[in-house]
Amino acid sequence: MHSIGKGASIPGSQEYRISTFQSAESSTNHGAKIARYLLVKRAADIIIAGVLLVSLFPLFAIIAALIYAYDRKAIFYWQLRVGQDGRLFRFYKFRSMVVNADAIKASLLSRNEATGPIFKMKDDPRITPVGRILRRYSLDELPQLVSVFIGDMSLVGPRPHLPSEIAACPHYPMERLSVPPGLICLREVRGRSLMSFDRWLDSDLEYIRTRSTSTDFSILLRVFRAVVQAEGAY
C-alpha cells in the first residue's frame, strides 16, 4: 500500500489542475470572443440599417406610391413573428399581395409547393403586379431595416417564423430562437425558396454554431448577387 508523504501530490492531480485551468481559461476566452462579436454585430446593425434607411428613403417613397396607386389600399403588411427567446414582435413588409390574402390562403393550401409548415406558390394568384416585382428582388422586405435598427432583428440571422409554423413542426429546433432573427440568412444565398424546410433549419443551425463577424459580412456580400440575379425568388 502506497503512502503519500507531506508535500506530495496525488498521481495525476497536477495534470488535472493544469487541464482544469486551461479549460476555464479557454471558456473565458471564448466568452470574451462572443461578447466582442455581439458588440460588433449590434454596432454594425445600427450603423448599416441607419445608413440604408436614410439613403433608401426615396426608394421607399416610390415603392409606397406604386403600391397605393395600384389599389388604394394599405402600403404595409405586418404579422406577429417569433423572435429571440420566443419573444413575439411585429414583422413588417411592403404589401405585395391583395389585402384579403390571408382569407384566400385557405382555398390555396392544396396547391402549396413548399415543404414543412410554410406556404409557398410560384404563381400565387394573391400577388399583385407591383408585388411580383418587389418579391423578385426582395424589396418587400426593406421595412424590416427598422426592426434591425431598433434591435428586434439583426441584419444576418435565422428568418423569423410565425407562431403557427413553429407549433406545426414537432422537430423544430429551439436553438434557432437563441439568437436574434435576421433580415438575411444562409438560405438567401443557397437557393431561397428552392430550399426545403428541413435544409433551411439545418442551414440556420450551421450559421448559429459557426457565426462570426467575417461570416456575417460574407453572407451580406453574397446576398446582393443572389438578389440581383433573383435566384429562387417567388
N, C-alpha and C positions, 0 to 999 in steps of 0.2 A: 504494500500500500504506500503510495507516494504522499509525502507531506509537503506543505507549502510554507516555506520559511518567511520571516519578516522581510518585507521589501520585494518579495517575489510576486509574480502575477499569474493568474490562471492561464494555461496554454490557450493561445488564440484570442485572448481578451484584447491585446494591443491591436491586432489586426481588425477586431470588431469595432474598437473605438475609432480607429482611422477610417474604417468603412462608413461608420455611422456619421462621423464628422463630414466626410466627403459627400455623403448623401444629403445631409442637412444643408451643406454649402451649395450643392447643386440645385436643391429645391429653392433656396433663397435666390440664387442667380436666375433661375427660371421665372420665379415670381416677379423679380425686378424687370426681367426682359418683357414679360407680358404687360406689366404696368406701363413701361415705356411705349410699347406697341399701341396699347389702348389710348394713351395720351396723344400720340402722333396721329392715330386714326381719327380721334374725335376732332382734333385741330384741323386735319385735312377735310373732314366732313363739313365743318363750319365754313372754312375758307373757300373751298371749291363750290359748295352749294350756294354760298352767298354771292360769289362772283357770277355763277351761272344764272342765278335768279335775276340779278341786275342786268347782265349782258343779254339775256334771252327775253327780257320783258317785251320788246317789240314783237318777237315771235309768239309769245303768249297772247298778246293782244290780237294778232292776226288769226291765230287758231280760234280764240274765243269768238271773234267776229264771224268766222266761217261756220262754226257750229250753230251759233244763234241765227245766222242768215238762212240756214237750211230749213229749220222747222220752228224757229222762235221759241224753243224750249230751253231747259236748263243747260248750262255750259259745263258744269262739273257733275261728276258722279262719285258717290262715296259709299263705302262699306265699312263695317267693323271687322278688322283683321286681328290675328293673334300675333303679338309682339314678343319681346324678350321676357322670359319668365312667365309666359302665359298672359301677359297684360294686354287687354284689348285697346286698340287705338283706331282713330278714323283714318282710312286709307283713301286718298283722293286720286281721281283720274280726270282727264278731259273726257267728256261723254262721247263715246264712239258708236253707241247703239241707240235705237229708238227708246223713248222714255219708259215704255212698258216692257222692256227687255226681260226683266225678272219674271213677270207674269207669263210671258210667252215661252220661257225656257222649259217649263214642264211638258209642253207639247213637242219639244225637240229632243228630249232625252234619249229616245230610241235611235237617234242619229249621231250620238256622241262618238267622236273619233279618238278621244283621249283614253288613257288607261288610268286606273285608280279612281279616286273620288272626284276628280276635277272634270269640268265640261269644256270641250273644245270642238269646234267645227270649222273646217277650212272655208266653207262657203256659208257661214252663218247668216241667215236672212235678216237678223236683227241689226246687223251692222249697217250704218248709214254710208253713203258715198264719201263723205268727209271723213268719217270714222275709219274707213278702209285704208285711206292714205295715212292717217295718224297711226294706226296699228302696225302698218307695214314697216314704218320707221321708228316705232316705239315712242312717238311724240305724245301719245295719250298719257304716258307715264310721267311726263315732266312736272306736274303739280306735286309729285312726291319729293321734289327737291326741298319743299317747305318742311316736310316731315323729317328729312335728313338734317336740315338746319336746326330744327328745334329739338332733335335728339330722339324722336320716335323711331327713326330708321337710320341706316348708315348707307354710304354710297355703295359699299360692297358687303354682301351677306346673303343668307338664305331668303328667298322671296317669301313674304308673309302669306299664310293660308287663311281661309275662312274657318271659323269655329266648326262649322258643319263638315268641312273637308277633313279636319283632324279627327272629329268624332267618328267619321265613317271609315277611318283607317286604323284597324286594330294594332297594326305593327308600326304605327307612327313613332319615329324616334324622338323622344323628348329632348335629347341632346341638341336637336335642331333649334330649340327655343332658349338655349343657353346664351345666345349672342343676339345682338340687335338685328332685325330683319334688314334686308338690303334692297336698294334700287336696282342693283345688278348682282347676278350670281353666276357661278360657273356654267349653269345651264344656258345662259345667254350667249356664251361663246362656244358651246358644244352642241348646237342644233336647235336651241329654243323649243318651239312647240313639237319638234320631231322627236324629242327625248321622252322615253317612257317615264311614268310617275316614279317607279322604283329606282330607276337610274338617276332621276332628278334628286331624290332623297339621298342616295349614295354620294352623289357629287357634292351635295351640301355638307355631308358629314366629312368628306375628304377635305373640303375647304376649312371647316371648323378645326380640324385636327392638325392642319398644316399652315394655317393663316399666318401671315406676316406682312409687313409694310411692302416688301418687294412683290409679294403675291397679289396684294390689293391693287398696286399700280399696274402690274402686268395685266390683270383682268380688265382694268379700266381702259388700258390702251387697246386691248384686243376687242373689246366690245364695240368700239367705234367702227371697225371694219365689218363686224357681224351685222351691225345695224344698217350701215350704208348699203351692204350687199343684200339686206333683207333675208338673211339665212334663216329658214324655218319659221318665218313670221306669218301669222294669220290670226 
